[in-house]
Amino acid sequence: MTRLTQLTDEAASPAAAELFSAIKSKVGMVPNLYRVLANEPAALAANLGLNEALGKGSFDAPTREAIALVSAGANNCDYCASAHTAISKSLKVDPAEISARLRGTSSDPKLAAILTFATAVIEKRGFVSNEDLAAARNANLNDGEIVETIANVIANIFTNYLNHVAETEIDFPVVNAQAA
């Protein structure tokens, strides 16, 4: 049982119902995370808006999903591990690579550098060292990519923490964030 209400379509405010309609048109359903977020439609709109804006950045969808996976793993969020594993599978990411991303690694060197930096941001709560930045730059990440990594991390920390507080019911095939 969740600790925060997962609003049904019928219980949603007019503002939330409008957002639910937009979500359904894009993904065919309203994930439970969004049903929790809808308790405050401004928070749901902010989350959707941030993710939409980040979708226009330089990172492609698999890279953004990799950051979501490493965030889920580092923050032990089973809901996000489950959701972003399902999304990654739909993007044709190999299951072994998905597990690696949950652990903060990748077979792709540039993505591995992004995930290493993302992990440092999460574990150090943003207080990364000069060495962390140097390693990112030595892996050919530019300042824009460093900023974009941080933005994606922050977007995912928001949902990780909300799921921890809410104990959101997982509505995807369940993945244990720490078992990968």
N, C-alpha and C positions, 0 to 999 in steps of 0.2 A: 504494500500500500504506500502510495506516495505521501510525502509530508506537505506538499503544496498541491493545490488543485490542478488537475489536468482538465481544462475547460472543454466541455463537449461543444459541438456546433450550436446546440440549442442554448447553452448557457453563456456563450460568447457575447460580449458587448457588440454593438454595431461596428465599432472601429476594429475590434478583433475579428469579427465575422468577415469584414472586408479583406483583412490580411489573410485569413484562412482561405478565402476564395482564391486569392493570388497564389498562395502556396500550393493549393490543390491543382491549379492550372499548370504549375511548373513541375511538380513531383507526383501528382496523382493522389496524394493523401496529405494529412497534417500530422507530422511526427509528434510524439508526445512532448518532446522538448519544447516545441512551439506552443503546444497546448498549455504548458506551464508558463511560458513567457507571456502568453496572452492575458494572464492575470493583470498585467500592466501593458496595454497596447503600445504605449510609447517605447517600452523596453523591447517588445517584439519588433516594432518598426525599426528601432535603432539597430538591432541585431541583423535583421534582413538587409537594411541599408548598408551596414558596414560590410557584410559579405558580398553584396552586389558591387559595391565600390572596389573591394579587393579583387573581385573577378575581372576588373578592368585594368589591373596592374600588369606587371611584366611576367608574373608567375602563371604557368598554365594550371589547369584543374588538378592534374596528378601531383604537382608540386604543392599546391595549397592543401590537398588531401594528405600528403605526407607530413606536412607541418601539423595538421589536425591529429594525425595518428601519433606523432611523437609527443604532442601535448597530452593526448589521452593517456599514453603510456607513462609519461613523467608525472602526471597528476592522478594516476590510478582511476580514470573515469571509464567504467565499463560501458556506460551509455554511449559515450563518444567513440570508444574503441569499436563498439558494435556498429554504430551508424557509419563511421568513416571507413571501416572495413568493407561494408556493403557498397558504399559509394565507390571505393577504390576498385572493388571487383567489377563494378559496372563500367569502370574506365579501363578494364582489361589489365590491371596490375596483377602480376604473378603473386599467388598466395605467400610464397616464401619472402618475397620483397615486402609485402604488407606486414608480415611479422617482423621483419628487420626494421621497417619504419617505425613500428610501435616501440622498438627498443632504441631508436635514434640512429640507425645506420641505414646505409643503402649501397647497392652495388654500383650506383652511378656516383663518381667522385664529387661532382658539383653538388648534387642533392645531398650526399653525405656531409659535405661542408655546411650546407644550409641547416641540416638537422642537428649537427653538432653545435652550431651557433644557437639554434633555437633551444636546445637542451640547456645550454649555458644560461641563456636569458631566463628560462623557467627556474632552474635550480638556484640561480644567484639572484632571483627576483629583480632582474634588470641590471644588477651591479656587476656586469661582465668586466673582465680584466683587460688590460692592454694586450695580453697574450691571446685572449679569446678573439679580440678584434683583428689582431695580426694574423691569426690562423685563418679567419674568414677571408681577409684580403689576400693572403697567400694562396687561397683556393680560388682566387679570381672573383670573389663577390665584390661588387661595387657598393658604394654608399646607398644607392637606391635599393639594391637587393637586401642590404642589411636592414634598412628601414622597413621594407616590405615583409621581411621575416618577422621582425618585432610586431608589426601590425597584425599579421596572421596569428602569431602566438597569443597576443592579447585577445583577439576575437575568440580564440579557442579556450583560453583560460576562463573567460566569462561563462561559456557554456559548461565547461568542466565543473566549475564551482557551483553553478546553478543546479546542475544534476546532483552534486554532492548534497546540497542543502535540501533539494526537493525529493531525493531518492526516486527520480523519474523512472517510471516503468519502461523497460527496454522493449521497443517495438520493432526491432531488427533481430536477425539471428545473433544470439548472444556471444560476445567475445570478451574474455577476461583480459583486461588491460595489462595485467602483470604476468599472464601465462604465455605471452608471445615468445 
